[in-house]
Amino acid sequence: MGFGIWVLGFGICHVGSRLSRMKKLITLAAVTVLLHAASPAQAEEVTLIAPGGMRCPIDVMKPGFEKKTGHVLKPTIGAGGATHRQVVQGAPFDVPVVQPPYDDVIKSGNVVAGSETPLASVPIVVVVRKGDKKPDISNADAVKQLLLGVKAISYPDGAGGLGGAAGVSFDNTQKKLGIYDQMQPKVKRVQGVALLELLKRRDIDIAVTFASEVNDPGVEVVGILPRDISTPTALVGFVSSHAKSAEAAKTLLSYLSGPEGAMAYRACAMTPGK
């Protein structure tokens, strides 16, 4: 009788031990599944819309972002004014980048309140053909004399509020100098890097654009326009209210404003931060 009880007790203890091990295994498996689900293996496609001034740094950052996070970055780069309007109208991008003023962007409700993140600023530069003499642009008077003396000039078209931010900025520079109307007959308006082709073909004497848009070995940057007539354009990122994955959008915005972003902005002749 005592032996039978001992055997029964041993069996119960053995079964209890097995159940305990099974519970541990089940718990471990559950944790493994949760960790696997949270890993970068579940990549997201993160969409971004930004003006032309961001073209260079996004090209630089895209491979590093994708390698570090496992996400896929799908950027759309366009004219600053048109980009701004798309964001205000609620275009379904995860991370929009805009230039100030952007009160209408915030009021639209299409960006997450409090997600406003300064990324970088980009100056306007004067560009000449490689090997050509570099003119004096050290002060406002020198810039004015240069512009009045050229036969033809090109810069991004900022007309109608939907064009390039560089064009809007340089239009304002000419107005500050009091020569906007005089300059217009000399202007060949184009978008993007096409103006550098005009310069290399000698269709124009000088080009004016964002520093980050000059990446052609056939041209040279003379320098940045004086700050009293040309304020660098700020670029600010947000998390969209329509982001497919808010976490993935936050991850991208953090990367754009982090140390990797700062390196890319500097490599593209921009200034990180405000």
MARTORSE-630056 format. One record per residue (C-alpha): residue number from 1; chain; x, y, z. Coordinates in nm, 4 decimals. Each point is the difference from the previous one (the first is absolute). Example, Ala and Ser with C-alpha at 12.3 -4.5 7.8 and 13.67 -1.06 7.14 Angstrom:
<fimars>
   seq   mol         c1         c2         c3
     1     A     1.2300    -0.4500     0.7800
     2     A     0.1370     0.3440    -0.0660
</fimars>
This chain:
<fimars>
   seq   mol         c1         c2         c3
     1     A     0.0000     0.0000     0.0000
     2     A     0.2806     0.2369     0.0973
     3     A     0.1911    -0.0897    -0.3182
     4     A    -0.3087     0.0716    -0.2142
     5     A    -0.0434     0.3395     0.1611
     6     A     0.3671     0.0755    -0.0581
     7     A    -0.0315    -0.0969    -0.3696
     8     A    -0.3123     0.2111    -0.0383
     9     A     0.1715     0.2920     0.1673
    10     A     0.3031    -0.0358    -0.2234
    11     A    -0.2244    -0.0082    -0.3059
    12     A    -0.1812     0.3153     0.1059
    13     A     0.3310     0.1746     0.0647
    14     A     0.1350    -0.1174    -0.3366
    15     A    -0.3109     0.1215    -0.1826
    16     A     0.0193     0.3287     0.1913
    17     A     0.3610     0.0398    -0.1034
    18     A    -0.0882    -0.0650    -0.3630
    19     A    -0.2871     0.2497     0.0153
    20     A     0.2343     0.2598     0.1506
    21     A     0.2542    -0.0523    -0.2793
    22     A    -0.2789     0.0182    -0.2619
    23     A    -0.1239     0.3272     0.1483
    24     A     0.3510     0.1400    -0.0172
    25     A     0.0367    -0.1139    -0.3615
    26     A    -0.3368     0.1510    -0.0950
    27     A     0.0937     0.3270     0.1721
    28     A     0.3377     0.0058    -0.1751
    29     A    -0.1643    -0.0668    -0.3358
    30     A    -0.2498     0.2803     0.0579
    31     A     0.2793     0.2442     0.0855
    32     A     0.1924    -0.1089    -0.3100
    33     A    -0.3046     0.0630    -0.2196
    34     A    -0.0493     0.3446     0.1541
    35     A     0.3649     0.0907    -0.0471
    36     A    -0.0077    -0.1221    -0.3577
    37     A    -0.3117     0.2058    -0.0691
    38     A     0.1698     0.3111     0.1370
    39     A     0.3227    -0.0492    -0.1922
    40     A     0.1059     0.2048    -0.3050
    41     A    -0.0768    -0.3084    -0.2105
    42     A    -0.3503     0.1461    -0.0425
    43     A     0.1116     0.2822    -0.2253
    44     A    -0.2280     0.2911    -0.0774
    45     A    -0.0015     0.2144    -0.3133
    46     A     0.0343     0.3573     0.1271
    47     A    -0.1007     0.2766    -0.2396
    48     A     0.1411     0.3515     0.0071
    49     A    -0.0837     0.3160    -0.1918
    50     A     0.2522     0.2833    -0.0057
    51     A     0.1081     0.3038    -0.2052
    52     A     0.3001     0.0000    -0.2334
    53     A     0.2393     0.1234     0.2681
    54     A    -0.0263    -0.3453     0.1634
    55     A     0.0891    -0.1967    -0.3146
    56     A     0.3719    -0.0322     0.0744
    57     A    -0.0190    -0.0938     0.3704
    58     A    -0.2801    -0.2504    -0.0585
    59     A     0.2086    -0.1702    -0.2701
    60     A     0.2877    -0.0148     0.2492
    61     A    -0.2096    -0.1265     0.2932
    62     A    -0.2264    -0.2527    -0.1715
    63     A     0.2413    -0.2992    -0.0034
    64     A     0.1077     0.0522     0.3625
    65     A    -0.3565     0.0410     0.1257
    66     A    -0.1142    -0.3158    -0.1724
    67     A     0.2966    -0.2022     0.1263
    68     A    -0.0361     0.1232     0.3578
    69     A    -0.3776    -0.0345     0.0367
    70     A    -0.1059    -0.2639    -0.2496
    71     A    -0.2619     0.2410    -0.1346
    72     A    -0.0201     0.1071    -0.3639
    73     A     0.0083     0.3736    -0.0692
    74     A    -0.2081     0.1209    -0.2941
    75     A     0.0653     0.3744    -0.0535
    76     A    -0.1871     0.2413    -0.2250
    77     A     0.1990     0.3177    -0.0709
    78     A    -0.1702     0.2937    -0.1702
    79     A    -0.0287     0.3766    -0.0208
    80     A    -0.0357     0.1605     0.3410
    81     A    -0.3290     0.1776    -0.0686
    82     A    -0.1696    -0.3018    -0.1538
    83     A     0.1282    -0.2235     0.2799
    84     A    -0.1364     0.2412     0.2592
    85     A    -0.3434    -0.0016    -0.1643
    86     A    -0.0088    -0.3813    -0.0111
    87     A     0.0664    -0.0168     0.3735
    88     A    -0.2720     0.2571     0.0775
    89     A    -0.2446    -0.1953    -0.2156
    90     A     0.0712    -0.3210     0.1895
    91     A     0.2095    -0.2023    -0.2444
    92     A     0.0633    -0.3404     0.1642
    93     A     0.3724     0.0186     0.0743
    94     A     0.1457    -0.1271     0.3288
    95     A     0.2539     0.2803     0.0504
    96     A    -0.0478     0.3417    -0.1664
    97     A     0.2829     0.2550    -0.0132
    98     A    -0.0920     0.3632    -0.0604
    99     A     0.1480     0.3494     0.0182
   100     A    -0.1310     0.2865     0.2126
   101     A    -0.2432     0.1543     0.0281
   102     A    -0.2062    -0.3134     0.0708
   103     A    -0.2832     0.1114     0.2293
   104     A    -0.2398    -0.1275    -0.2651
   105     A     0.1653    -0.3435     0.0156
   106     A    -0.0557    -0.0221     0.3769
   107     A    -0.3544     0.1397    -0.0196
   108     A    -0.0896    -0.2514    -0.2716
   109     A     0.0108    -0.2829     0.2535
   110     A     0.1993    -0.2106    -0.2439
   111     A     0.3071    -0.0087     0.2255
   112     A     0.0295    -0.1233     0.3582
   113     A    -0.0021     0.2864     0.2498
   114     A     0.3357     0.0292     0.1720
   115     A     0.1898    -0.2023    -0.2599
   116     A     0.1575     0.3104    -0.1578
   117     A     0.3737    -0.0754    -0.0378
   118     A     0.2598     0.2427    -0.1436
   119     A     0.2257    -0.1889    -0.2406
   120     A     0.2332     0.2432    -0.1759
   121     A     0.0296     0.3270    -0.1862
   122     A     0.1330     0.0494    -0.3503
   123     A     0.1450     0.3228    -0.1451
   124     A    -0.0306     0.1463    -0.3492
   125     A     0.3229    -0.0003    -0.2005
   126     A     0.1299     0.1540    -0.3216
   127     A     0.1431    -0.2493    -0.2508
   128     A     0.2310     0.0462    -0.3024
   129     A     0.1535    -0.2344    -0.2581
   130     A     0.3070    -0.1837     0.1198
   131     A     0.3085     0.2075    -0.0799
   132     A    -0.1881     0.3290    -0.0402
   133     A     0.1000     0.3001     0.2083
   134     A    -0.1938     0.0188     0.3247
   135     A    -0.1776     0.3323     0.0468
   136     A    -0.0120     0.1982     0.3240
   137     A    -0.3130    -0.0762     0.2046
   138     A     0.1403     0.1061     0.3379
   139     A    -0.2702     0.2587     0.0686
   140     A    -0.3371     0.1220    -0.1233
   141     A     0.1428     0.2702    -0.2292
   142     A     0.2371    -0.2468    -0.1653
   143     A    -0.2855    -0.2442    -0.0619
   144     A    -0.2139     0.2789    -0.1456
   145     A     0.2746     0.1047    -0.2416
   146     A     0.0555    -0.3607    -0.1040
   147     A    -0.3664    -0.0591    -0.0753
   148     A    -0.0412     0.3232    -0.1932
   149     A     0.3115    -0.0828    -0.2040
   150     A    -0.0896    -0.3542    -0.1137
   151     A    -0.1750    -0.0613    -0.3325
   152     A    -0.1855    -0.3142     0.1084
   153     A    -0.0674    -0.1792     0.3279
   154     A    -0.1962    -0.3041     0.1103
   155     A    -0.1476    -0.1102     0.3307
   156     A    -0.2870    -0.2286     0.1063
   157     A    -0.3463     0.1276    -0.0850
   158     A    -0.1826     0.1041     0.3160
   159     A    -0.2984     0.1523    -0.1789
   160     A    -0.3555    -0.0476     0.1226
   161     A     0.0967    -0.1268     0.3440
   162     A     0.0348    -0.3531    -0.1357
   163     A     0.3528     0.0147    -0.1348
   164     A     0.3437    -0.0445     0.1498
   165     A     0.0776     0.1549     0.3364
   166     A     0.3402     0.1083    -0.1325
   167     A    -0.1792     0.2015    -0.2660
   168     A    -0.2307     0.1616     0.2536
   169     A     0.3029     0.0891     0.2118
   170     A     0.1960     0.1506    -0.2879
   171     A    -0.3022     0.1961    -0.1229
   172     A    -0.0078     0.1577     0.3471
   173     A     0.3738     0.0744    -0.0200
   174     A    -0.0461     0.1922    -0.3253
   175     A    -0.2890     0.1927     0.1517
   176     A     0.2132     0.0938     0.3004
   177     A     0.2655     0.1270    -0.2401
   178     A    -0.2661     0.1961    -0.1912
   179     A     0.0801    -0.1644    -0.3355
   180     A    -0.2670    -0.2683    -0.0384
   181     A    -0.1753     0.1587    -0.3001
   182     A     0.3293     0.0805    -0.1703
   183     A     0.1172    -0.3587     0.0345
   184     A    -0.3035    -0.1832    -0.1371
   185     A     0.0847     0.0384    -0.3732
   186     A     0.3346    -0.1737     0.0715
   187     A    -0.1479    -0.2951     0.1867
   188     A    -0.0279    -0.3509    -0.1459
   189     A    -0.2281    -0.1802     0.2445
   190     A     0.0460    -0.3752     0.0390
   191     A    -0.0381    -0.2595     0.2747
   192     A     0.2544    -0.2145     0.1785
   193     A     0.3456    -0.0742    -0.1365
   194     A    -0.0955     0.0955    -0.3582
   195     A     0.1328     0.3503     0.0685
   196     A     0.3510    -0.1438     0.0392
   197     A    -0.0271    -0.1410    -0.3513
   198     A    -0.0898     0.3467    -0.1267
   199     A     0.3077     0.1329     0.1763
   200     A     0.2348    -0.2596    -0.1486
   201     A    -0.1384     0.0681    -0.3489
   202     A     0.0694     0.3731     0.0515
   203     A    -0.3666     0.0846    -0.0457
   204     A     0.0262     0.1970     0.3240
   205     A     0.2802     0.1835     0.1811
   206     A    -0.0782    -0.1114     0.3550
   207     A    -0.2424    -0.2314     0.1793
   208     A    -0.1546     0.0464     0.3421
   209     A    -0.1410    -0.2866     0.2073
   210     A     0.0158    -0.1885     0.3294
   211     A     0.3518    -0.1075     0.0981
   212     A    -0.1259    -0.3578     0.0380
   213     A    -0.1080    -0.0113    -0.3656
   214     A     0.3488     0.0621    -0.1442
   215     A     0.1613    -0.3359    -0.0730
   216     A     0.1368     0.0377    -0.3542
   217     A     0.3791    -0.0150    -0.0553
   218     A    -0.0364     0.2398    -0.2922
   219     A    -0.0952     0.2919     0.2242
   220     A     0.1370     0.1760     0.3086
   221     A    -0.1642     0.1745     0.2927
   222     A     0.1088     0.3635     0.0352
   223     A    -0.1406     0.0251     0.3500
   224     A    -0.3057     0.0580     0.2167
   225     A    -0.2049     0.3155    -0.0477
   226     A     0.0417     0.2514     0.2871
   227     A    -0.2434    -0.0709     0.2816
   228     A    -0.1407     0.3536     0.0051
   229     A    -0.1510    -0.0573    -0.3451
   230     A    -0.0509    -0.3782     0.0097
   231     A    -0.1029    -0.1967     0.3082
   232     A     0.0763    -0.3743    -0.0165
   233     A    -0.3154    -0.2090    -0.0411
   234     A    -0.0947    -0.2198     0.2966
   235     A    -0.1286    -0.3542    -0.0452
   236     A    -0.2312    -0.1467     0.2633
   237     A    -0.1359    -0.3532     0.0270
   238     A    -0.3237    -0.1344     0.1514
   239     A    -0.1687    -0.3317     0.0621
   240     A    -0.3092    -0.0122    -0.2184
   241     A    -0.3417    -0.0566     0.1555
   242     A    -0.0521    -0.2497    -0.2830
   243     A     0.3157    -0.2043     0.0604
   244     A    -0.0553    -0.3721    -0.0615
   245     A     0.2322    -0.0713     0.2933
   246     A     0.0522     0.2846     0.2448
   247     A     0.2978    -0.1818     0.1529
   248     A     0.1733    -0.0448    -0.3362
   249     A    -0.0649     0.3671    -0.0807
   250     A     0.1485     0.1044     0.3362
   251     A     0.3014    -0.2209    -0.0683
   252     A     0.0603     0.1724    -0.3344
   253     A    -0.0427     0.3494     0.1449
   254     A     0.2414    -0.0862     0.2815
   255     A     0.2552    -0.1222    -0.2540
   256     A    -0.0375     0.3140    -0.2127
   257     A     0.0639     0.2189     0.3055
   258     A     0.2687    -0.2188     0.1571
   259     A     0.3776    -0.0278    -0.0426
   260     A    -0.0245    -0.1868    -0.3308
   261     A    -0.2212     0.2775    -0.1318
   262     A     0.2400     0.2684     0.1185
   263     A     0.2849    -0.1656    -0.1901
   264     A    -0.2104    -0.0178    -0.3164
   265     A    -0.1052     0.3654     0.0239
   266     A     0.3578     0.1154     0.0390
   267     A     0.1059    -0.2158    -0.2954
   268     A    -0.2678     0.1781    -0.2046
   269     A     0.1143     0.3539     0.0981
   270     A    -0.2861     0.0416     0.2464
   271     A    -0.0062     0.0917     0.3695
   272     A    -0.1563    -0.2581     0.2361
   273     A    -0.2690     0.1134     0.2435
   274     A    -0.1756     0.3323     0.0089
</fimars>
